[in-house]
Amino acid sequence: MKKKELMKIDPPEFTPYLKRIAKKDGPVKSQYWGADKNYKYGKYLRVKEEKGYLVVSVFLAQFVRAGAKHPVYVLYIDKRTNDFITFETDTGKWRKSMLYNLDWPRYMYGSGTYISRRDKKLVCRYLETETGEYKELERYQLRVREQQLTARHKKKTDVWDEVMKQVPGIPKDWERWILKNVISKHYIFYKYKRGGATEGYCTHCGRIVPIKEPKYNGSGICSRCGQEINFKSVDKSKSIWTETEAAYLIQRCRKGIILRLFEVRMVLGKGDFYNPEIWYSEVKRIFYDDQFREDPYYYGDFKNKGTRWIAGESDSRRVGFYYYYSCSPIYGKVYPRTLPDLEKKELMRTGLRQWIQGNTILNPRKYLGAWRKIPVLEQIIKAGLTRLAGELVENPEKLVWKDSTGELAKRLRIDKAKLKRLRKMDGGFHVLCWLQQEKKEDICLPDELIVWFIGNDILPKDLAFIHDRMSYVQIKNYLVRQNNNFSESQ
């Protein structure tokens, strides 16, 4: 709204008739506010239409009774643009607040509003309402603000919805894969009979299998598929929901790849144990571009307008009117059948597929985050350095240098012989530190000595203050003697 144009409009004035009403309306003690006093009419409205605007002057009882002629607020409404603004006369400031949120004296909350029948008709005609009462002005403003808020939200949600259009469908064997590979809790259901049940239904392999002397809630192994199970009597057991577990799905999309996190459970209805139902809910989507920059989304309640995909990170979930912090497991199994094709292009130099093959439960997002910081992680995994890779995935900051090219031994600041030794020892980062120290000093320490130092949480940097005067063997022997002397003194 153009404020200069609005200032050229003279607001409706307070009339002698309204002044007479205000003079007769003496304050009375409030029923709700203790010593405060109320009026029959706490505020008086005058309304006019000019230049396409509805102009509403708002006068307060305490001021007009004292002889004031000017309104406290002037409200301008433009139905053409579906907008409004209020001018505060005593400060000369413009306010975007709704009438309900303006500054009012306390007596206003127990007092009524006066507006003439003529002005009510004008409000009805302009706003297309029924009564023209003050409340309809408030409702109009609320409706405008909701529409404006929805429009602002839509600018965001339209972008998000466009991103979501590139999400591929779920694989056809998705539920079967979850049942066979993700759900860790399985059961064999048997029907009790005299002499003991001899067969039961395994929820993992989906077959009738032979059993021997089952005990209700007892553990066992399925003789057909080898799955660990619990025995359940068909007659005793109620409906079962297994604990929530995590499943990951990696797919190609227009932007690059998408990593999708699902909460999964198995549901067994009472009396229908032969038909296990897989319940799954997608809770996170991480989009990666060709530089593996993340664009995360989560599924949750947006501005109390319903659940949808929302850009950003969140651990809160909404159920009804209540929020709770999601305990979704972030370590889970990864659907394997999309990986071979992705490895030909998008995942070619990441080592992610090899990491997934070597780990039953993992967090692919954490791996990719670590690989972005230390690309050498791919070579470490492919070299079979499992322990070192695991430590670096959890804490990539351990490798602070930025050697980005060359052979693995060079990038790890050791030589090929020490790399072979690191693999043979299945060494982690601390073993690597000792081998780097060997390379730096051009020495060779026994494996047992390195293992002893690591077992006692000692790294080369911890011995720098004394190593110029003692060898590492001498340091170990000294520490052992000191420890023995201390033990004997106890």
N, C-alpha and C positions, 0 to 999 in steps of 0.2 A: 504494500500500500504506500502511496506517495504522501509523505507527511506534509510537504509544502502545500499540496492541494487540499489536504484535510484542514490545515490551519486557516484556510480562506473561508471555511464554513463556520458560521456563527452557531454555537451550540444552543439548544432550546433554553430559555430563561425560566427562572422560578416565577410563578404567577401570584398575584395578590390572593387568589382563591386558595392556592396551596398554602400560602402563608397563614391564612385564617385557620385552616385545618390544623396546621402545625402548632399554632398558639393555643388551641383548645386541647391539644394532646399532651397533657402533663405527664411526666415520668412517674411510674409506679414501681414499687419494690419487686425485684425479680423473684420468681419462684425457684430458680435454679442456681443463681449466682450470688447468694448471700446478700451482702449490703448493696450490690449493684442494682441499678434501676433500668427498666425497659420502657419503651414507648409503644403505642399501638402501631405507629408507623415509624420505624427507625430510619428508613430512607424513602425518598420521593423521586420518581422518575418522570422526565419529560422526553418525548420522542418526536423526531421529525425525519423526513426523507428528503435528501438533496443531493444532486449530481450522482444519483445511483447508490448513495450510501444511506444506511440507517444510522442516525446519530442519536445517542441516548445520553442525556445529562443525568447524573446521579447526585442528589443532594442529601446531606445527613441532617437528621432532626436537630441535634444539638447546635448546629451552626445556623440553620434557617430560623430557629427560635430566637437566636441572638441577633438576627437581622442580616445574615449573609445572603448575597444575591447570586453568587457564583457556585457552580457545581464543584464537588470534590474530584469526581472522575467524569470524563467524557469518553463514551464507548463508540467506536466507529466500526460498523459491520459492512462488508462488501460481499454480497452473495454471488456476484459475478466471478470472483476469484476464490470464493469460499474461505474468507480470511477475516480477521478482526484485530484491532489494536486499541489500547486505552491510553488516554492522556491524563496524567496526574497534575492537576492545576497548581497545587501548592509548591511542587518541586520543579515543574516544567519538564518532567521526564515522560518518555513513552514507555508503556508497560505491555509486554506480550502475555502477561498472566491472564488467566481466566478470571471472571468476576469472583468466583468462589475463593481464589487464592490471593486476592488483593488484601491490603491492610484495612481491617474494619475494627471499630471500637467494640468492646465486649457486649454492649447492650444490643448490638445488631443481631446476636444469636438468639435473642428472645423476642425480637420485635418483627413486625410485618413490613411489607413494602406497598407504597401507594403508587398506583398508575391509573390514569383516567380511562374511561371506556373508549374515548376517541383514540388515545394512544395504544390501547390494547388492540383495537381493530387495525391500526397501522402496523403493529408488530405481526399480527396474524397474516395480513396481506403480504408483507415483505418476506417473512420467513416461512410462510405457508404452514402455520401452526394452528392450533385449535382455540386457545384461550388468550394468548398474548400476555400471560402472566410473567413475572420476573423469572420463575423457574424455567420457563421455556427459553429465555435468553441463556441461562446456564446450560441447559441441555444442548442448545445449538452449539455453544462454544465447545462443550465436551465432544460432540459429534465431529466438529471440525478438527479438533486436536487428534482424535482417534484416526480420522482419515489422513491427516498429515503424517502421523506416526506410521500408519500402514504404508503410505507412499515412500517414506524414508526407508522403512524396513524392506520394502519391495526392491529398492535399488540394490540392496545387499543380496537378498534371497534370489533375485533373478540371476545374478552372477554365479551364486552357488549352484543353482539348479542347472545352469549351463555346464558347469564343471561335472555335475553328476550324470549328465547325458552320455558321457564317454565310458561309464562303468559297464563292463561286460556282464553277461548273465552268469548264474551259478552253474558249474559243471553238472552234467546229468547224474554222475555217480557220487555227488557231494555227500548226500546223507548216508549212503552205504559206506563211503570211506570214513566218515565220522564214527559210525557204529563200530567198524572193524579196527580203526587205528587211533582214534582220539579218546573215546569213552574208555576209561580205565577200570571202572567198576562194573563187573558182569555177574550174572547169576545163573544157577541151574535150578529150575523149578521142577519139583517132583510132587506126585500125589501119594499121600500116605496110604499104606496098605499093610495088613498083617504080615509079619515076617520081614518087613522092610522093603522100601522101594528099590527097584533094580534099574530104572531108567528115568531120565528127566530131560527137560528142554534147556539147552544152553543158549543164552541171549547173544553170545558172541558169534558162534558159528551157525546159529539158527537151525540146529538139528536136534533130534532125539538121540541122546547118548547114553551109554551104559554107566551106571553109578553103583557104588557099594557102600552100604551103611551110612547114608547121609544124616547129618545132624542139622537141625534147623538153625540157621545163622552161622553154621560152621563153615570153615574155609576148605578149599580143595582145588584140584586141577582138572580141567575138562580133559577127558581121555581122548577126545578127537582132535581138538585144536590147540591144547596145551595152555589155554588161558586160565589165569587165576580167577576163581569164582567164589561166591558164597552160595550156600544151599538155602533155598526158600521153599516152604511148603505152600502149595497152591491154596489149601484150605485156610491157612493162618495168615498169609501175607496180604497186606493192604497195598494201595497204590504206592509206587516208588518213583521218586525223582532223584537221580544221581546228582552229585556235586557239580558245580559249574567248572568247566574246563575251557581251555583256549584252543582255537583252531585258526590257522592263517591260510590265506589264499592270495597268491601273487599272480597278477595277470597283466597282459599288455593293454594299454589304452592309448588314446590319441595323444596325450601329453607325454607319455613315456611308459611307466609301469605304475601299477597301483597295488599297495599292500593292504589287505583287508583283514581286520581282526573280528572274530566271532566268539561269542559266548555260546557254549554248547552243553546240552544235557540229554540224558536218556529218560524217557517217561514210560513207565509200565503201569497200565491201568489195572485195577483189581479185577481179576477174573479174565484178563485179556493179555496174559504175559507172553503169548506166542506172537504178538504183534508189537514189538517195541517201537515207540515213536521217538524220532530224533527232533528235539527242540533246539533251534539255533537262532541267535539274534546278532546282527552285525552292529558293532558299537564304535568302530573306528575305521577310517579310510585315510591312508597316507599316499598322496600322489608324489611321484618322483619325475623330474624332467631329465633331460639327457646328461645333466651335470649332477644328478642325484640330489638336487635341492628339494627339501620337503615342503609339501603343502598339505597340512593335516586337517582333517574334519572329524567331528564326533556327532553321534546321534543323541539328541537331547531336546529339552523343552526350550523354545525360543520365545522370549519375552511373554511368557504365559499365553502364547497363541497356539500351542500344540507342538508335538514332536516333529523334528525334521533334521536333515543334515546341516550342521553349522560349522563354519570355518573356525579353526583354532583348536586349542587343547582344553579339555575339561575332564575331571574325575567325578563330577556330580551327575547323578541320574535322577529323574523324576518319576514318582509313582503316585498318581492321584494328586493330592495337594501337598505331598511330602517329598523332600529331597533326601537322598542318602548318598554317601560316598561309595562309588562303584568299587567293588573288590574284584573286578575282572582280572583273572590271571593274565600276565603279560608274557609268560613263558608257555609255549604250547607246541603243537605239531604243525607242520607245514604241508599243505596239499602238494604232492610231488609231480603230478602229471603235466603241469604247465611249465615246469622248470627246464626240461631239455630244449624246448623251442626258444625260451627266453635266453638261455645261455648262449645261443648262437649269435645274439645281437646285444640286447640290453644288459644282460648279466655277464657278458663275456669275460671281462677283466675284474670281476668283483670277488670271485671265489665263494660266492654265497651258496651255490649248489653243493660244492664240496663240504662246506660248513654244515649245511642241512643234513647231508648224508652221514656225517660223522657225529651228529648230536640228535638224540631222540626228542628232547624238549629244548626249545631255544626261543629267542626273541629276534626275529629277522631285522626289525627296525634298529635295535641296538647294534647289531652287526654292521649294517650299512652305515650307521652313524660313525662307528669306529673306523670302518674302511675309508670313509671320506677323509678322516683326519690322518690316517696312516695307510696309504695305498699298498705299502709293503705287506700288509696283512694277507693279501691274496697269495703272494709267494710263500709266506710262512705256512699257510694252510696247505698249499699244494706240495710243500716240502715235507709234510707230515709232522710238523712241530705243533702237535695238538695242545699241549699244556701251555706253551707260550702264546698260542693264538687265543686260547680261552681267557688268559689273564689280560691280554690286550683288548679283547672285545669288551670286557668289563671295565677296563681302565686304560684307554688308548693314550692318555697323557704320559704314560710311562716312557714311551718313545718320543723324546722331545726333539730329535734331530729331523731334518727335512730331506734326507737323501731320497730322491724320487726316481732315480734311474740306476741301471746296472744290475749285476748279479746279486743274489740274495746275501751271500757272505759279505760282499762289500757294503751293502746297504745296512747290514747289522753290525758293521765295523769289526768283523772277524775274518778269518781265512777259511778256505774250503775244508781243511782238516778239522778245524774247530766247529764248523757247521755240522760236519758228520758226527762229531763227538756230542754236540748239542742234541742232535736227533737221537743218538743212541741212549743218552741219559734221560730222554724225554724231559728236557729241561725247560723250566719256566724263565721268567724275566731275571730272577736272581742268578741263575746259572749263566745266563747270557752276560750279566754284568761281570762275573768272574772270568769268563772267557775273553771278554773285551779287555779286561785288565791284563790277562796273559799276553794278548796281542800287543798291548801298549808297552809292556815291559820286556817282551820277547822271552818269556819264560813258559814253563809247562808245569802245572800243578797237578797232583794226583786227584782223581775223581773223589776219592774218599775225603780228602782235605776240603774240597769245595763243598761236598755234602755236609761236612761237619760245620763249616762256617755258616752255611745257609740254615742248618738245623738250629743254630744258635742266634739267628737273625743278625748275622754280621755280613756286611758288604765291604768291598774294597775302600769305599769312601770313609767308612767308619774307622779304618786303620791307617789312614793317611798320616796322622800325627806321629805315628811310631814306626811306620814301615821303613823309613830311611835309616833306622838303626837296627831293625830286626827283620829277619825273613818271615814269611807267612808260617812256615813250619815252627819256627821259634816262638812266634806269637801264640800259635795254638798250644804248644807245650806249656808255655807260661800260664795261659789261661786255665789249662787243665790242672796244673799244680796248684794254682791259687784256689780253684774250686775245691780240690781235694783237701787243702789245708783248712778251708772255711768249713767243710763238712765235718772234719775231725774235731774242730773246736766247738761244735754244737753240743 
